[in-house]
Amino acid sequence: MTKFNRWWVIKPLVFVACLLPTAWSARAVWLTYKGLDAGLSANPIKDITELTGLWTLRFLMITLAITPLRRITGWNSLIRLRRMIGLFTFFQGIVHLSTYVWLDQFFDFESIAKDIVKRPMITSGMVAVLLMIPLAVTSTKKWIGRLGGKRWQLLHRLIYISGIAGVLHYYFFVKSDIRDPVAYAGLLAVLLGFRGWNTMRERRVKASSAGRQHAAPEARVRM
């Protein structure tokens, strides 16, 4: 009898759940285009842009939270979801960028280039999305083999900078009521702080283990 694998159910459910924000945004754009009530404000483009940007930031936070949750709970199988959610972070970032390029700027690339140079909100947003590209491209096992584990891990630390840029982008977007961006900044600080603390702890453990191994031969020689 074939053993039931719960991940056959969990992964498809997570995949569908990750698609829901984009599906809702697409529905809202379509209803607005048709002149129907989409549940948006008098500025639907701003609403869609904010929603897609928020979900990009949320997916990024969830991606960063997987390793701390895995270490705290001991549920190591969570690592199976990290690549999928990371790719959805990139996908949602592209959707968010598309709302700006298409709905806000109507593919006026000259105006977009000026915005990137002059407006910190656009600059930080572009940095956040562009840094995700090498992460998405190198997310497969083949790329881990090509780059080597250490170089791959070093490259994927770009997600930290992308997260910081994303929080700044949100801060510049809201302008006045900064409570939500500050909350995301606090969450990002906790997640990055946990990673930093865990890295330092692992280094101390390795150094202590290496010290004991070095001391053991010396003790045997003295005997």
FIVEXFI-243593 format. One record per atom (N, C-alpha, C): residue number from 1; x, y negated, z; atom name. Coordinates in steps of 0.001 Angstrom, whole numbers. Each point is the difference from the previous one (the first is absolute). Layout:
{NUM, {X, Y, Z}, "CA"}
...
END
This chain:
{1, {845, 1203, 0}, "N"}
{1, {-845, -1203, 0}, "CA"}
{1, {875, -1247, 0}, "C"}
{2, {-297, -919, -906}, "N"}
{2, {787, -1230, -108}, "CA"}
{2, {-255, -907, 1194}, "C"}
{3, {1068, -455, 625}, "N"}
{3, {-118, -883, 1154}, "CA"}
{3, {-472, -1382, -436}, "C"}
{4, {-992, -526, 723}, "N"}
{4, {-538, -1323, -332}, "CA"}
{4, {1031, -1072, 307}, "C"}
{5, {233, -875, -971}, "N"}
{5, {933, -1115, 161}, "CA"}
{5, {-810, -1290, 135}, "C"}
{6, {46, -583, 1197}, "N"}
{6, {-811, -1200, 248}, "CA"}
{6, {381, -1172, -884}, "C"}
{7, {1248, 16, -507}, "N"}
{7, {438, -1113, -841}, "CA"}
{7, {-675, 10, -1359}, "C"}
{8, {-583, 1125, -386}, "N"}
{8, {-792, 42, -1232}, "CA"}
{8, {-1235, -894, 131}, "C"}
{9, {-420, -222, 1232}, "N"}
{9, {-1157, -872, 259}, "CA"}
{9, {445, -1407, 372}, "C"}
{10, {1034, -99, 866}, "N"}
{10, {426, -1310, 516}, "CA"}
{10, {525, -900, -1107}, "C"}
{11, {873, 537, -858}, "N"}
{11, {611, -835, -1040}, "CA"}
{11, {-1028, -583, -965}, "C"}
{12, {-943, 819, -540}, "N"}
{12, {-1023, -589, -883}, "CA"}
{12, {-863, -1041, 708}, "C"}
{13, {-317, 229, 1284}, "N"}
{13, {-804, -969, 744}, "CA"}
{13, {744, -1323, 170}, "C"}
{14, {1284, 86, 331}, "N"}
{14, {816, -1219, 144}, "CA"}
{14, {119, -711, -1345}, "C"}
{15, {183, 760, -1074}, "N"}
{15, {100, -577, -1343}, "CA"}
{15, {-1263, -780, -345}, "C"}
{16, {-1160, 602, 218}, "N"}
{16, {-1270, -663, -300}, "CA"}
{16, {-181, -1240, 880}, "C"}
{17, {340, 126, 1280}, "N"}
{17, {-125, -1136, 919}, "CA"}
{17, {879, -1173, -442}, "C"}
{18, {1191, 304, -492}, "N"}
{18, {914, -1049, -457}, "CA"}
{18, {-499, -693, -1263}, "C"}
{19, {-853, 686, -763}, "N"}
{19, {-549, -596, -1220}, "CA"}
{19, {-1179, -929, 267}, "C"}
{20, {-624, 135, 1165}, "N"}
{20, {-1224, -749, 282}, "CA"}
{20, {165, -1522, -74}, "C"}
{21, {1085, -595, 563}, "N"}
{21, {133, -1458, -107}, "CA"}
{21, {53, -497, -1442}, "C"}
{22, {706, 720, -862}, "N"}
{22, {83, -390, -1401}, "CA"}
{22, {-1348, 174, -692}, "C"}
{23, {-702, 1081, 334}, "N"}
{23, {-1318, 226, -585}, "CA"}
{23, {-966, -1108, 393}, "C"}
{24, {52, -417, 1265}, "N"}
{24, {-877, -1079, 463}, "CA"}
{24, {342, -1313, -716}, "C"}
{25, {1298, -286, -141}, "N"}
{25, {426, -1232, -680}, "CA"}
{25, {-443, 5, -1459}, "C"}
{26, {166, 1145, -673}, "N"}
{26, {-409, 102, -1406}, "CA"}
{26, {-1501, -204, -134}, "C"}
{27, {-764, 577, 923}, "N"}
{27, {-1459, -186, -11}, "CA"}
{27, {-372, -1468, 201}, "C"}
{28, {688, -669, 930}, "N"}
{28, {-292, -1407, 272}, "CA"}
{28, {310, -875, -1210}, "C"}
{29, {1115, 278, -673}, "N"}
{29, {357, -763, -1200}, "CA"}
{29, {-1052, 206, -1097}, "C"}
{30, {-420, 1240, -169}, "N"}
{30, {-985, 310, -1040}, "CA"}
{30, {-1347, -666, 274}, "C"}
{31, {-470, 65, 1240}, "N"}
{31, {-1275, -624, 349}, "CA"}
{31, {61, -1517, -155}, "C"}
{32, {1136, -584, 405}, "N"}
{32, {165, -1447, -148}, "CA"}
{32, {12, -393, -1470}, "C"}
{33, {676, 796, -821}, "N"}
{33, {47, -254, -1449}, "CA"}
{33, {-1402, 53, -608}, "C"}
{34, {-825, 897, 506}, "N"}
{34, {-1361, 151, -502}, "CA"}
{34, {-969, -1013, 609}, "C"}
{35, {504, -838, 902}, "N"}
{35, {-856, -996, 633}, "CA"}
{35, {-873, 556, 1107}, "C"}
{36, {360, 1158, 531}, "N"}
{36, {-767, 635, 1068}, "CA"}
{36, {661, -255, 1349}, "C"}
{37, {-751, 254, 1055}, "N"}
{37, {510, -233, 1354}, "CA"}
{37, {988, 1106, 378}, "C"}
{38, {1230, -392, 239}, "N"}
{38, {1035, 956, 383}, "CA"}
{38, {370, -120, 1473}, "C"}
{39, {-729, -846, 730}, "N"}
{39, {287, -185, 1408}, "CA"}
{39, {1221, -848, 264}, "C"}
{40, {374, -827, -994}, "N"}
{40, {1175, -858, 142}, "CA"}
{40, {-428, -1437, 289}, "C"}
{41, {978, -848, 303}, "N"}
{41, {-282, -1400, 284}, "CA"}
{41, {-112, -794, -1293}, "C"}
{42, {-32, -1327, 145}, "N"}
{42, {-69, -866, -1180}, "CA"}
{42, {1292, 24, -800}, "C"}
{43, {1067, 542, 587}, "N"}
{43, {1291, 126, -682}, "CA"}
{43, {361, 1488, -93}, "C"}
{44, {-633, 740, -933}, "N"}
{44, {213, 1457, -59}, "CA"}
{44, {1426, 397, -330}, "C"}
{45, {705, -809, -809}, "N"}
{45, {1379, 337, -356}, "CA"}
{45, {882, 6, 1244}, "C"}
{46, {-196, -997, 861}, "N"}
{46, {763, -63, 1251}, "CA"}
{46, {-318, 1209, 882}, "C"}
{47, {-1286, 381, 32}, "N"}
{47, {-404, 1146, 816}, "CA"}
{47, {674, 1285, -484}, "C"}
{48, {-42, 225, -1310}, "N"}
{48, {592, 1220, -558}, "CA"}
{48, {1510, -3, 204}, "C"}
{49, {624, -1143, -207}, "N"}
{49, {1450, -108, 184}, "CA"}
{49, {388, 302, 1444}, "C"}
{50, {-771, -565, 941}, "N"}
{50, {302, 230, 1413}, "CA"}
{50, {-223, 1461, 372}, "C"}
{51, {-1081, 591, -486}, "N"}
{51, {-308, 1390, 341}, "CA"}
{51, {1083, 950, -513}, "C"}
{52, {400, -167, -1269}, "N"}
{52, {1022, 895, -562}, "CA"}
{52, {1347, -208, 692}, "C"}
{53, {296, -1242, 355}, "N"}
{53, {1242, -267, 719}, "CA"}
{53, {-1, 591, 1395}, "C"}
{54, {-1145, -116, 684}, "N"}
{54, {-108, 575, 1341}, "CA"}
{54, {187, 1512, -17}, "C"}
{55, {-592, 657, -995}, "N"}
{55, {134, 1449, -61}, "CA"}
{55, {1422, 426, -375}, "C"}
{56, {678, -821, -774}, "N"}
{56, {1412, 281, -267}, "CA"}
{56, {792, -20, 1299}, "C"}
{57, {-254, -1025, 813}, "N"}
{57, {703, -136, 1275}, "CA"}
{57, {-384, 1137, 952}, "C"}
{58, {-1262, 373, -1}, "N"}
{58, {-449, 1096, 869}, "CA"}
{58, {640, 1325, -391}, "C"}
{59, {23, 274, -1290}, "N"}
{59, {631, 1239, -460}, "CA"}
{59, {1488, 9, 363}, "C"}
{60, {642, -1151, -123}, "N"}
{60, {1423, -79, 335}, "CA"}
{60, {219, 290, 1481}, "C"}
{61, {-883, -573, 859}, "N"}
{61, {118, 253, 1436}, "CA"}
{61, {-240, 1465, 327}, "C"}
{62, {-980, 610, -668}, "N"}
{62, {-275, 1424, 230}, "CA"}
{62, {1210, 841, -400}, "C"}
{63, {616, -350, -1144}, "N"}
{63, {1196, 721, -452}, "CA"}
{63, {1113, -88, 1036}, "C"}
{64, {219, -1198, 522}, "N"}
{64, {1047, -190, 1007}, "CA"}
{64, {-348, 671, 1322}, "C"}
{65, {-1296, 192, 267}, "N"}
{65, {-419, 580, 1276}, "CA"}
{65, {111, 1520, 28}, "C"}
{66, {139, 629, -1162}, "N"}
{66, {-7, 1461, -43}, "CA"}
{66, {1165, 605, 786}, "C"}
{67, {1209, -526, -194}, "N"}
{67, {1156, 547, 719}, "CA"}
{67, {-126, -180, 1511}, "C"}
{68, {-345, -1199, 508}, "N"}
{68, {-199, -117, 1453}, "CA"}
{68, {-1089, 932, 535}, "C"}
{69, {-1118, 118, -705}, "N"}
{69, {-1074, 886, 444}, "CA"}
{69, {468, 1450, 15}, "C"}
{70, {782, 358, -1027}, "N"}
{70, {517, 1372, -84}, "CA"}
{70, {909, 302, 1189}, "C"}
{71, {832, -955, 382}, "N"}
{71, {930, 229, 1101}, "CA"}
{71, {-705, -28, 1356}, "C"}
{72, {-1012, -862, 124}, "N"}
{72, {-701, -108, 1275}, "CA"}
{72, {-911, 1200, 241}, "C"}
{73, {-735, 412, -1036}, "N"}
{73, {-974, 1081, 146}, "CA"}
{73, {602, 1385, -212}, "C"}
{74, {1148, 58, -702}, "N"}
{74, {582, 1296, -330}, "CA"}
{74, {-663, 676, -1182}, "C"}
{75, {-946, -696, -630}, "N"}
{75, {-687, 551, -1164}, "CA"}
{75, {836, -306, -1239}, "C"}
{76, {1013, 808, -239}, "N"}
{76, {945, -246, -1081}, "CA"}
{76, {-620, 116, -1387}, "C"}
{77, {-1146, 667, -84}, "N"}
{77, {-669, 160, -1294}, "CA"}
{77, {-479, -1329, -582}, "C"}
{78, {-58, -1041, 827}, "N"}
{78, {-405, -1310, -505}, "CA"}
{78, {896, -482, -1128}, "C"}
{79, {1234, 505, -28}, "N"}
{79, {943, -415, -1032}, "CA"}
{79, {-530, 324, -1389}, "C"}
{80, {-910, 963, -93}, "N"}
{80, {-571, 379, -1292}, "CA"}
{80, {-843, -1120, -613}, "C"}
{81, {-464, -914, 843}, "N"}
{81, {-858, -1085, -489}, "CA"}
{81, {779, -1265, -333}, "C"}
{82, {1256, -59, 423}, "N"}
{82, {745, -1260, -120}, "CA"}
{82, {200, -427, -1450}, "C"}
{83, {380, 944, -864}, "N"}
{83, {238, -346, -1401}, "CA"}
{83, {-1294, -463, -663}, "C"}
{84, {-1098, 698, 238}, "N"}
{84, {-1267, -372, -601}, "CA"}
{84, {-435, -1402, 419}, "C"}
{85, {64, -267, 1302}, "N"}
{85, {-429, -1311, 483}, "CA"}
{85, {968, -1082, -452}, "C"}
{86, {1292, 330, -75}, "N"}
{86, {977, -957, -520}, "CA"}
{86, {-293, -378, -1442}, "C"}
{87, {-369, 994, -817}, "N"}
{87, {-344, -279, -1397}, "CA"}
{87, {-1291, -799, -102}, "C"}
{88, {-934, 256, 904}, "N"}
{88, {-1223, -804, 13}, "CA"}
{88, {294, -1441, 426}, "C"}
{89, {997, -178, 851}, "N"}
{89, {418, -1361, 361}, "CA"}
{89, {468, -742, -1241}, "C"}
{90, {833, 660, -800}, "N"}
{90, {478, -605, -1241}, "CA"}
{90, {-1154, -243, -974}, "C"}
{91, {-878, 989, -145}, "N"}
{91, {-1144, -137, -895}, "CA"}
{91, {-879, -1172, 417}, "C"}
{92, {-274, -102, 1303}, "N"}
{92, {-841, -1099, 486}, "CA"}
{92, {704, -1341, -193}, "C"}
{93, {1331, -12, 147}, "N"}
{93, {754, -1226, -252}, "CA"}
{93, {-108, -438, -1449}, "C"}
{94, {20, 963, -940}, "N"}
{94, {-156, -313, -1415}, "CA"}
{94, {-1405, -516, -272}, "C"}
{95, {-998, 586, 650}, "N"}
{95, {-1380, -486, -144}, "CA"}
{95, {-98, -1437, 498}, "C"}
{96, {612, -264, 1136}, "N"}
{96, {-10, -1355, 563}, "CA"}
{96, {695, -989, -944}, "C"}
{97, {1146, 407, -524}, "N"}
{97, {711, -848, -958}, "CA"}
{97, {-840, -238, -1245}, "C"}
{98, {-708, 1018, -444}, "N"}
{98, {-829, -120, -1206}, "CA"}
{98, {-1142, -994, 193}, "C"}
{99, {-553, -50, 1221}, "N"}
{99, {-1073, -971, 242}, "CA"}
{99, {512, -1431, -145}, "C"}
{100, {1252, -212, 406}, "N"}
{100, {600, -1336, -152}, "CA"}
{100, {315, -299, -1462}, "C"}
{101, {645, 950, -674}, "N"}
{101, {408, -219, -1394}, "CA"}
{101, {-1214, -114, -917}, "C"}
{102, {-1009, 832, 244}, "N"}
{102, {-1157, 53, -890}, "CA"}
{102, {-1109, -972, 423}, "C"}
{103, {-536, 174, 1208}, "N"}
{103, {-1166, -760, 408}, "CA"}
{103, {323, -1443, 375}, "C"}
{104, {1180, -216, 560}, "N"}
{104, {355, -1348, 458}, "CA"}
{104, {741, -803, -1074}, "C"}
{105, {947, 636, -691}, "N"}
{105, {838, -728, -949}, "CA"}
{105, {-336, 296, -1465}, "C"}
{106, {-839, 980, -262}, "N"}
{106, {-398, 354, -1371}, "CA"}
{106, {1218, 211, -910}, "C"}
{107, {995, 706, 546}, "N"}
{107, {1206, 389, -735}, "CA"}
{107, {805, -1205, -505}, "C"}
{108, {-81, -1105, 729}, "N"}
{108, {812, -1182, -331}, "CA"}
{108, {1367, 187, 681}, "C"}
{109, {909, 679, -698}, "N"}
{109, {1269, 384, 614}, "CA"}
{109, {915, -1196, 265}, "C"}
{110, {-164, -1072, -756}, "N"}
{110, {781, -1204, 273}, "CA"}
{110, {-398, -595, 1344}, "C"}
{111, {-1300, -52, 248}, "N"}
{111, {-494, -505, 1278}, "CA"}
{111, {394, 932, 1142}, "C"}
{112, {-32, 1300, -256}, "N"}
{112, {393, 976, 1015}, "CA"}
{112, {1464, -188, 381}, "C"}
{113, {871, -213, -1008}, "N"}
{113, {1428, -205, 259}, "CA"}
{113, {220, -1243, 859}, "C"}
{114, {-770, -1054, -269}, "N"}
{114, {118, -1224, 803}, "CA"}
{114, {-453, 255, 1436}, "C"}
{115, {-1083, 783, 136}, "N"}
{115, {-491, 326, 1337}, "CA"}
{115, {1040, 769, 806}, "C"}
{116, {678, 939, -657}, "N"}
{116, {1002, 818, 689}, "CA"}
{116, {1117, -873, 556}, "C"}
{117, {378, -1024, -756}, "N"}
{117, {1095, -879, 412}, "CA"}
{117, {-444, -997, 1072}, "C"}
{118, {-1227, -538, -143}, "N"}
{118, {-425, -1124, 825}, "CA"}
{118, {-832, 378, 1227}, "C"}
{119, {-708, 1122, -57}, "N"}
{119, {-941, 321, 1076}, "CA"}
{119, {517, 1191, 818}, "C"}
{120, {322, -229, 1278}, "N"}
{120, {507, 1087, 845}, "CA"}
{120, {-959, 1186, 76}, "C"}
{121, {-1300, -267, -64}, "N"}
{121, {-972, 1093, 55}, "CA"}
{121, {199, 964, -1176}, "C"}
{122, {178, -539, -1196}, "N"}
{122, {182, 831, -1185}, "CA"}
{122, {1382, 644, 10}, "C"}
{123, {999, -750, 429}, "N"}
{123, {1370, 542, 63}, "CA"}
{123, {71, 1219, 910}, "C"}
{124, {-531, -147, 1208}, "N"}
{124, {43, 1111, 961}, "CA"}
{124, {-826, 1187, -490}, "C"}
{125, {-1137, -267, -636}, "N"}
{125, {-822, 1079, -527}, "CA"}
{125, {697, 773, -1100}, "C"}
{126, {661, -727, -893}, "N"}
{126, {739, 652, -1089}, "CA"}
{126, {1140, 851, 550}, "C"}
{127, {700, -527, 999}, "N"}
{127, {1096, 756, 615}, "CA"}
{127, {-536, 1295, 601}, "C"}
{128, {-1131, -97, 706}, "N"}
{128, {-585, 1174, 645}, "CA"}
{128, {-343, 1087, -1015}, "C"}
{129, {-614, -394, -1121}, "N"}
{129, {-410, 984, -1008}, "CA"}
{129, {1200, 536, -776}, "C"}
{130, {900, -880, -411}, "N"}
{130, {1140, 437, -805}, "CA"}
{130, {902, 975, 753}, "C"}
{131, {132, -192, 1309}, "N"}
{131, {834, 911, 788}, "CA"}
{131, {-615, 1387, 108}, "C"}
{132, {-1302, 95, -257}, "N"}
{132, {-652, 1314, 40}, "CA"}
{132, {304, 835, -1242}, "C"}
{133, {402, -646, -1090}, "N"}
{133, {196, 723, -1260}, "CA"}
{133, {1064, 1086, 127}, "C"}
{134, {1229, -327, 482}, "N"}
{134, {998, 1080, 131}, "CA"}
{134, {-415, 1070, 998}, "C"}
{135, {-815, -366, 979}, "N"}
{135, {-463, 990, 977}, "CA"}
{135, {-971, 980, -647}, "C"}
{136, {-891, -529, -836}, "N"}
{136, {-958, 872, -692}, "CA"}
{136, {699, 892, -1018}, "C"}
{137, {953, -573, -734}, "N"}
{137, {711, 757, -1036}, "CA"}
{137, {802, 1152, 603}, "C"}
{138, {618, -241, 1147}, "N"}
{138, {902, 997, 596}, "CA"}
{138, {-670, 804, 1117}, "C"}
{139, {-1327, 92, -36}, "N"}
{139, {-710, 676, 1089}, "CA"}
{139, {-19, 1522, -124}, "C"}
{140, {480, 542, -1106}, "N"}
{140, {-61, 1459, -215}, "CA"}
{140, {1219, 703, 601}, "C"}
{141, {-134, 1324, 154}, "N"}
{141, {1102, 810, 532}, "CA"}
{141, {1210, -13, -942}, "C"}
{142, {-263, -74, -1304}, "N"}
{142, {1106, -36, -963}, "CA"}
{142, {877, -1229, 230}, "C"}
{143, {-636, -1132, 304}, "N"}
{143, {777, -1209, 232}, "CA"}
{143, {787, 80, 1302}, "C"}
{144, {-561, 682, 989}, "N"}
{144, {754, 198, 1240}, "CA"}
{144, {1272, 787, -296}, "C"}
{145, {-138, 1027, -865}, "N"}
{145, {1164, 793, -388}, "CA"}
{145, {1004, -801, -804}, "C"}
{146, {-496, -853, -894}, "N"}
{146, {902, -804, -829}, "CA"}
{146, {771, -1026, 817}, "C"}
{147, {-703, -657, 907}, "N"}
{147, {631, -1067, 776}, "CA"}
{147, {761, 526, 1210}, "C"}
{148, {-423, 1155, 494}, "N"}
{148, {550, 474, 1262}, "CA"}
{148, {-821, -549, 1148}, "C"}
{149, {-130, 765, 1062}, "N"}
{149, {-875, -383, 1102}, "CA"}
{149, {303, -1357, 605}, "C"}
{150, {1279, -287, 259}, "N"}
{150, {366, -1257, 660}, "CA"}
{150, {-285, -1209, -882}, "C"}
{151, {388, 79, -1283}, "N"}
{151, {-253, -1122, -901}, "CA"}
{151, {-1485, -196, -240}, "C"}
{152, {-743, 1110, -63}, "N"}
{152, {-1444, -89, -184}, "CA"}
{152, {-652, -693, 1197}, "C"}
{153, {413, 377, 1201}, "N"}
{153, {-541, -629, 1203}, "CA"}
{153, {353, -1481, 55}, "C"}
{154, {1223, -330, -399}, "N"}
{154, {428, -1393, -13}, "CA"}
{154, {-850, -818, -977}, "C"}
{155, {-236, 558, -1188}, "N"}
{155, {-828, -686, -985}, "CA"}
{155, {-1413, -217, 525}, "C"}
{156, {-549, 1009, 644}, "N"}
{156, {-1393, -81, 447}, "CA"}
{156, {-185, -870, 1239}, "C"}
{157, {1077, -523, 521}, "N"}
{157, {-130, -1009, 1055}, "CA"}
{157, {-475, -1338, -558}, "C"}
{158, {-53, -82, -1321}, "N"}
{158, {-573, -1198, -626}, "CA"}
{158, {-1443, -208, 416}, "C"}
{159, {-649, 1057, 445}, "N"}
{159, {-1390, -138, 432}, "CA"}
{159, {-104, -948, 1198}, "C"}
{160, {1064, -87, 806}, "N"}
{160, {-18, -921, 1131}, "CA"}
{160, {-56, -1449, -497}, "C"}
{161, {834, -297, -993}, "N"}
{161, {22, -1359, -560}, "CA"}
{161, {-1316, -286, -700}, "C"}
{162, {-528, 1014, -703}, "N"}
{162, {-1286, -162, -670}, "CA"}
{162, {-1101, -305, 1018}, "C"}
{163, {41, 675, 1138}, "N"}
{163, {-985, -249, 1046}, "CA"}
{163, {93, -1415, 549}, "C"}
{164, {1226, -465, 249}, "N"}
{164, {199, -1371, 500}, "CA"}
{164, {-499, -1010, -1026}, "C"}
{165, {337, 222, -1273}, "N"}
{165, {-452, -896, -1065}, "CA"}
{165, {-1522, 21, -112}, "C"}
{166, {-600, 1184, 182}, "N"}
{166, {-1460, 109, -66}, "CA"}
{166, {-689, -775, 1104}, "C"}
{167, {539, 67, 1212}, "N"}
{167, {-569, -755, 1122}, "CA"}
{167, {134, -1505, -250}, "C"}
{168, {1156, -424, -505}, "N"}
{168, {187, -1425, -326}, "CA"}
{168, {-978, -436, -1086}, "C"}
{169, {-196, 850, -1000}, "N"}
{169, {-948, -292, -1073}, "CA"}
{169, {-1403, -224, 565}, "C"}
{170, {-400, 852, 926}, "N"}
{170, {-1321, -131, 619}, "CA"}
{170, {-74, -1273, 834}, "C"}
{171, {1080, -324, 702}, "N"}
{171, {48, -1219, 812}, "CA"}
{171, {-188, -1245, -872}, "C"}
{172, {713, -62, -1110}, "N"}
{172, {-125, -1151, -895}, "CA"}
{172, {-1376, -47, -674}, "C"}
{173, {-625, 1169, -160}, "N"}
{173, {-1300, 61, -664}, "CA"}
{173, {-1107, -597, 868}, "C"}
{174, {-20, 351, 1285}, "N"}
{174, {-1100, -447, 861}, "CA"}
{174, {149, -1464, 417}, "C"}
{175, {1225, -500, 44}, "N"}
{175, {306, -1413, 250}, "CA"}
{175, {-327, -472, 1419}, "C"}
{176, {-1257, 115, 437}, "N"}
{176, {-385, -604, 1273}, "CA"}
{176, {-178, 1022, 1126}, "C"}
{177, {-946, 921, -147}, "N"}
{177, {-265, 994, 1030}, "CA"}
{177, {1004, 1146, -153}, "C"}
{178, {1058, -55, 793}, "N"}
{178, {1119, 944, -186}, "CA"}
{178, {-65, 1185, 965}, "C"}
{179, {-1145, 198, 651}, "N"}
{179, {-76, 1086, 985}, "CA"}
{179, {220, 1378, -632}, "C"}
{180, {-618, 249, -1139}, "N"}
{180, {166, 1303, -654}, "CA"}
{180, {1439, 229, -474}, "C"}
{181, {621, -978, -692}, "N"}
{181, {1405, 203, -382}, "CA"}
{181, {919, 231, 1199}, "C"}
{182, {-271, -704, 1102}, "N"}
{182, {815, 187, 1203}, "CA"}
{182, {-200, 1410, 559}, "C"}
{183, {-1239, 504, -56}, "N"}
{183, {-270, 1365, 469}, "CA"}
{183, {755, 1028, -848}, "C"}
{184, {-5, -202, -1322}, "N"}
{184, {739, 909, -881}, "CA"}
{184, {1504, -118, 242}, "C"}
{185, {461, -1220, 264}, "N"}
{185, {1423, -202, 301}, "CA"}
{185, {383, 730, 1277}, "C"}
{186, {-882, -51, 1009}, "N"}
{186, {256, 708, 1249}, "CA"}
{186, {40, 1503, -201}, "C"}
{187, {-941, 514, -802}, "N"}
{187, {-14, 1438, -279}, "CA"}
{187, {1256, 422, -750}, "C"}
{188, {409, -809, -974}, "N"}
{188, {1221, 299, -760}, "CA"}
{188, {1213, -1, 916}, "C"}
{189, {49, -969, 926}, "N"}
{189, {1122, -82, 934}, "CA"}
{189, {61, 1251, 889}, "C"}
{190, {-1162, 490, 437}, "N"}
{190, {-40, 1209, 827}, "CA"}
{190, {495, 1210, -787}, "C"}
{191, {-479, 139, -1247}, "N"}
{191, {392, 1146, -826}, "CA"}
{191, {1490, -15, -318}, "C"}
{192, {516, -1180, -356}, "N"}
{192, {1429, -98, -297}, "CA"}
{192, {834, 146, 1273}, "C"}
{193, {-530, -533, 1109}, "N"}
{193, {705, 143, 1273}, "CA"}
{193, {106, 1448, 423}, "C"}
{194, {-1057, 768, -217}, "N"}
{194, {34, 1429, 334}, "CA"}
{194, {1044, 716, -838}, "C"}
{195, {41, -328, -1292}, "N"}
{195, {987, 644, -864}, "CA"}
{195, {1416, -347, 435}, "C"}
{196, {229, -1279, 340}, "N"}
{196, {1322, -412, 455}, "CA"}
{196, {396, 698, 1291}, "C"}
{197, {-951, 73, 944}, "N"}
{197, {269, 677, 1275}, "CA"}
{197, {285, 1469, -221}, "C"}
{198, {-765, 649, -856}, "N"}
{198, {184, 1431, -249}, "CA"}
{198, {1342, 275, -670}, "C"}
{199, {394, -895, -923}, "N"}
{199, {1298, 164, -662}, "CA"}
{199, {1140, -98, 1001}, "C"}
{200, {-91, -989, 900}, "N"}
{200, {1037, -164, 1021}, "CA"}
{200, {30, 1202, 945}, "C"}
{201, {-1176, 521, 348}, "N"}
{201, {-62, 1156, 896}, "CA"}
{201, {642, 1229, -645}, "C"}
{202, {-293, 206, -1287}, "N"}
{202, {585, 1149, -698}, "CA"}
{202, {1510, -128, -105}, "C"}
{203, {493, -1211, -202}, "N"}
{203, {1457, -205, -65}, "CA"}
{203, {652, 300, 1341}, "C"}
{204, {-654, -414, 1100}, "N"}
{204, {552, 282, 1329}, "CA"}
{204, {27, 1499, 274}, "C"}
{205, {-1068, 693, -419}, "N"}
{205, {-56, 1456, 197}, "CA"}
{205, {1118, 681, -793}, "C"}
{206, {201, -424, -1254}, "N"}
{206, {1049, 584, -827}, "CA"}
{206, {1380, -280, 583}, "C"}
{207, {191, -1244, 476}, "N"}
{207, {1294, -355, 581}, "CA"}
{207, {263, 809, 1261}, "C"}
{208, {-1055, 186, 815}, "N"}
{208, {156, 777, 1229}, "CA"}
{208, {291, 1462, -316}, "C"}
{209, {-687, 537, -1008}, "N"}
{209, {224, 1393, -403}, "CA"}
{209, {1408, 195, -538}, "C"}
{210, {451, -979, -808}, "N"}
{210, {1356, 83, -549}, "CA"}
{210, {1040, -74, 1106}, "C"}
{211, {-265, -829, 1018}, "N"}
{211, {923, -119, 1123}, "CA"}
{211, {107, 1292, 785}, "C"}
{212, {-1140, 681, 204}, "N"}
{212, {26, 1277, 735}, "CA"}
{212, {740, 1078, -789}, "C"}
{213, {-215, 13, -1332}, "N"}
{213, {683, 989, -827}, "CA"}
{213, {1508, -229, -5}, "C"}
{214, {390, -1284, 42}, "N"}
{214, {1433, -318, 31}, "CA"}
{214, {630, 361, 1334}, "C"}
{215, {-806, -176, 1073}, "N"}
{215, {545, 275, 1336}, "CA"}
{215, {93, 1493, 281}, "C"}
{216, {-871, 792, -612}, "N"}
{216, {-21, 1439, 269}, "CA"}
{216, {1310, 679, -373}, "C"}
{217, {586, -215, -1185}, "N"}
{217, {1288, 627, -338}, "CA"}
{217, {1122, -395, 944}, "C"}
{218, {-5, -1276, 417}, "N"}
{218, {1026, -451, 937}, "CA"}
{218, {-86, 757, 1322}, "C"}
{219, {-1223, 221, 440}, "N"}
{219, {-187, 707, 1283}, "CA"}
{219, {493, 1441, -126}, "C"}
{220, {-256, 625, -1139}, "N"}
{220, {436, 1369, -193}, "CA"}
{220, {1529, 79, -33}, "C"}
{221, {645, -1000, -605}, "N"}
{221, {1469, -6, -76}, "CA"}
{221, {609, -94, 1372}, "C"}
{222, {-581, -801, 885}, "N"}
{222, {528, -184, 1351}, "CA"}
{222, {-121, 1281, 823}, "C"}
{223, {-1047, 774, -277}, "N"}
{223, {-174, 1259, 718}, "CA"}
{223, {1052, 964, -430}, "C"}
END
